[in-house]
């Protein structure tokens, strides 16, 4: 047991009595205790390695073995807390759409603290990005084209940021040009104006074309009327 690590062995000395029997019983008791302790510890650590955090060391222990038992059980508790918090944040942000969540795992250190910090950094980044995008798109829906997405972003989030900001620019240009033509024709009486909105497509191009058609028609009609009324 002590050298080869083979647990479960028991001393069998037939015919001994007195002190020799007591010594044999003591050795067997020690070996039995150590066997149950080591096997229980092995059971729990193997479960942890396999992703099962439901096991705890329950065997009776004292001294340094008790310290080891407490250490392993504390480790299991911390891993449980870590797994539960990371799962909660991932569920809230990824599945339920509840932003702002942060994992809180008291007492963790080292790699577990680094992992917790990484999860919180990811969740925090995603929260700020999504809220910034929501803020801008809500402003657009309310007719406020003064806002742009400013949150730091990379990858597909950066692509989305650029797409939304380009949309805001095009809508601003569209609104500005339509307002200019309407003001020139409708208020200032300056005919012949046309809206120029580079890069627009789809509905925005159709609307620009309609505005230009109306402005063009009005220009032709009014100029024809002017020619008629000024004719000798």
C-alpha positions in Angstrom: 0.0 0.0 0.0 2.6 2.5 1.0 5.0 1.9 -1.9 2.9 0.3 -4.6 -0.3 2.3 -4.1 -2.5 -0.8 -4.0 -5.4 0.0 -1.7 -7.7 -2.4 0.2 -5.0 -4.6 1.5 -5.3 -6.1 5.0 -2.7 -7.8 7.2 -3.5 -11.5 8.0 -1.4 -13.0 10.7 -3.0 -16.3 11.9 -2.6 -17.2 15.5 -1.3 -13.9 16.9 -2.6 -12.6 20.1 -2.1 -9.8 22.6 0.1 -6.9 21.5 0.8 -8.5 18.1 -3.0 -8.8 17.4 -3.4 -5.2 18.6 -0.7 -4.1 16.2 -2.2 -6.1 13.3 -5.7 -4.6 14.0 -4.2 -1.1 14.1 -2.4 -1.6 10.8 -5.6 -2.9 9.3 -7.7 -0.1 10.7 -5.2 2.5 9.3 -5.1 0.7 5.9 -8.9 0.6 5.8 -9.3 4.2 6.8 -6.7 5.3 4.2 -8.4 3.2 1.5 -11.8 4.7 2.1 -10.4 8.2 2.3 -8.3 8.0 -0.9 -11.0 6.2 -2.8 -13.6 8.8 -1.8 -11.2 11.6 -2.8 -10.5 9.8 -6.1 -14.2 9.4 -6.8 -14.9 13.2 -6.3 -11.9 14.4 -8.3 -12.7 12.0 -11.1 -16.3 13.3 -11.1 -15.0 16.9 -11.4 -12.7 15.9 -14.3 -15.7 14.4 -16.0 -17.8 17.6 -15.5 -19.9 16.2 -12.6 -19.9 18.8 -9.8 -22.5 17.0 -7.7 -20.1 14.9 -5.7 -18.5 15.9 -2.3 -16.0 14.0 -0.1 -18.0 12.6 2.8 -15.6 10.2 4.4 -14.5 10.8 8.0 -11.0 12.3 8.2 -8.6 14.1 10.5 -5.4 16.1 10.3 -3.9 16.7 6.9 -6.4 14.3 5.2 -9.2 16.5 6.7 -7.5 19.6 5.3 -7.3 17.8 1.9 -11.0 16.9 2.2 -11.9 20.5 3.0 -9.8 21.8 0.1 -11.3 19.5 -2.5 -14.9 20.2 -1.2 -14.2 24.0 -1.3 -12.9 23.6 -4.9 -16.1 21.8 -5.8 -18.2 24.6 -4.2 -16.3 27.2 -6.1 -16.5 25.4 -9.4 -20.2 25.0 -8.8 -20.6 28.7 -8.2 -18.5 29.5 -11.2 -20.4 27.2 -13.5 -23.8 28.4 -12.2 -22.8 32.1 -12.6 -21.4 31.7 -16.1 -24.5 29.7 -17.1 -26.8 32.3 -15.6 -25.1 35.2 -17.5 -25.0 33.2 -20.8 -28.7 32.4 -20.4 -29.7 35.9 -19.6 -27.7 37.5 -22.4 -27.7 34.8 -25.0 -31.2 33.3 -24.6 -33.4 35.8 -22.7 -31.9 39.0 -24.1 -31.4 40.5 -20.7 -28.3 42.7 -20.9 -26.1 44.0 -18.1 -25.7 40.7 -16.3 -22.3 40.0 -14.6 -21.0 36.8 -13.1 -20.2 37.1 -9.4 -18.1 34.2 -7.9 -16.8 35.1 -4.5 -13.5 33.7 -3.4 -12.2 32.5 -6.8 -8.7 33.1 -7.9 -6.2 32.3 -10.6 -7.6 30.7 -13.8 -11.2 30.7 -12.4 -11.0 34.5 -11.7 -9.5 35.1 -15.2 -12.4 33.1 -16.8 -15.0 35.0 -14.7 -13.4 38.3 -15.8 -13.4 37.2 -19.4 -17.1 36.2 -19.3 -17.9 39.6 -17.6 -15.8 41.5 -20.2 -17.7 39.7 -23.0 -21.1 40.3 -21.5 -20.2 44.0 -20.7 -19.0 44.6 -24.3 -22.0 43.0 -25.8 -24.3 45.0 -23.5 -22.7 48.3 -24.5 -22.7 47.5 -28.2 -26.4 46.3 -28.3 -27.6 49.2 -26.2 -25.7 51.7 -28.4 -27.2 50.1 -31.6 -30.7 50.1 -30.0 -30.3 53.8 -29.0 -29.4 54.8 -32.5 -32.1 52.7 -34.2 -34.7 54.0 -31.8 -33.6 57.6 -32.5 -34.0 56.9 -36.3 -37.5 55.5 -35.7 -38.4 58.7 -33.9 -37.0 60.9 -36.7 -33.8 61.9 -34.9 -30.9 61.4 -37.4 -28.3 63.0 -35.2 -27.0 59.9 -33.5 -24.4 57.5 -34.6 -23.1 54.2 -33.1 -19.8 54.9 -31.3 -19.2 51.7 -29.3 -16.0 49.9 -30.0 -16.7 46.8 -32.1 -15.0 44.1 -34.2 -16.0 41.4 -36.6 -19.7 41.1 -37.4 -20.6 43.6 -34.8 -18.4 46.1 -36.5 -20.0 45.3 -39.8 -23.4 45.9 -38.2 -22.2 49.2 -36.7 -20.9 50.4 -40.1 -24.2 49.3 -41.8 -26.3 51.2 -39.3 -24.1 54.3 -39.4 -24.2 54.3 -43.2 -28.0 54.0 -43.1 -28.1 57.1 -40.8 -25.9 59.0 -43.2 -28.0 58.1 -46.2 -31.3 59.0 -44.3 -29.7 62.3 -43.3 -28.7 63.0 -46.9 -32.1 62.0 -48.1 -34.0 64.2 -45.6 -31.6 67.1 -46.2 -32.1 67.0 -50.0 -35.9 66.6 -49.9 -36.1 69.4 -47.4 -33.9 71.6 -49.6 -36.0 70.9 -52.8 -39.3 71.4 -50.9 -38.0 74.7 -49.4 -36.7 76.0 -52.8 -39.8 75.1 -54.7 -42.5 75.6 -52.1 -41.2 78.5 -50.1 -38.6 80.4 -52.1 -40.2 79.9 -55.5 -36.9 78.6 -57.0 -37.9 76.2 -59.7 -35.8 73.5 -61.3 -34.3 72.1 -58.1 -33.7 68.3 -57.9 -32.7 66.2 -54.9 -29.4 64.4 -55.3 -28.8 61.6 -52.8 -25.8 59.5 -53.8 -25.8 55.8 -52.9 -29.4 55.4 -52.0 -31.4 52.5 -53.3 -34.7 50.7 -52.9 -37.5 52.7 -51.2 -35.2 55.7 -50.6 -34.3 56.0 -54.3 -38.0 55.6 -55.2 -38.9 58.5 -52.8 -36.1 60.6 -54.2 -37.3 60.0 -57.7 -40.9 60.9 -56.7 -39.8 64.1 -55.1 -37.8 65.0 -58.2 -40.7 64.1 -60.5 -43.1 66.3 -58.5 -40.6 69.1 -58.5 -39.9 68.7 -62.2 -43.6 68.6 -63.1 -44.3 71.6 -61.0 -41.4 73.5 -62.6 -42.6 72.6 -66.1 -46.3 73.5 -65.3 -45.5 76.8 -63.7 -43.0 77.8 -66.4 -45.6 77.0 -69.1 -48.2 79.1 -67.2 -45.7 81.9 -67.0 -45.1 81.7 -70.7 -48.9 81.8 -71.4 -49.5 84.7 -69.0 -46.6 86.8 -70.4 -47.4 86.1 -74.0 -48.3 89.3 -76.0 
